[in-house]
Amino acid sequence: NEAEMQLDTAVGTVQSCVSFIKDLSSLEAVAAPGAITSLHPHLTKVVSSTCQHFLKYRFSSKVYDFNRAMKLFEMVGHAFCQQTRSVLRSKNLFQCSAKEFLQVYDEAVEVFTVWKVEYVQVKTMLKDVAQRNHKNEKVKNFSFDFDAFQSRLAAVKEFRDQHDRMVTVTNSVLQRDEEAVQSGSIGSELSEAYNYIVRSIVDIMDISPAGEGIWLEAKHGYEKRLESIDDSIV
């Protein structure tokens, strides 16, 4: 009868809601320090599967608080940001080899790309749910660090590329200067300039205003040391 049909519908809705919350309870394990050991494929798979599961909220939106769902997604996004930063910090981006750096860089790009795709899908779903079931609610303007991480990582790549080119040019010049080769002073100064960066920056993925200041000051110190190298070559 109609009452039984309504009860079955209500039970199905509640079960859907319970399933939604139960499956996302694994977020605690994802957010734990050291839970993610690699960017790709480990973190990309977690980002994709978690966001795809979050899309199921559309089936629970009538019984699960809309603002609470947005807060939950915000927690998910920040957890992924923390794990991305943790993995990138562990890679010693200035001290690893060029080959290792490019591998880390490519893996990070995969994470950023997957996140952007999944984020758009979740944000669209939340807007649809708000329009359909919560007309008085607005979807929050989420703020995550992925874009800032991507910009910083690109800046580090550009810096390393420029330094490598400087080393190549310097070595080419020194090969034509036997006295400079024997003294080794220019090569040592170049290495010292790079080591200054390594010593100055504890956390290259610190994208706070203070972290940005440290990064800019370190680059300025590096460039000042290069001036003396340029004078020596000339």
Disulfide bonds with the S-S distance in Angstrom:
none
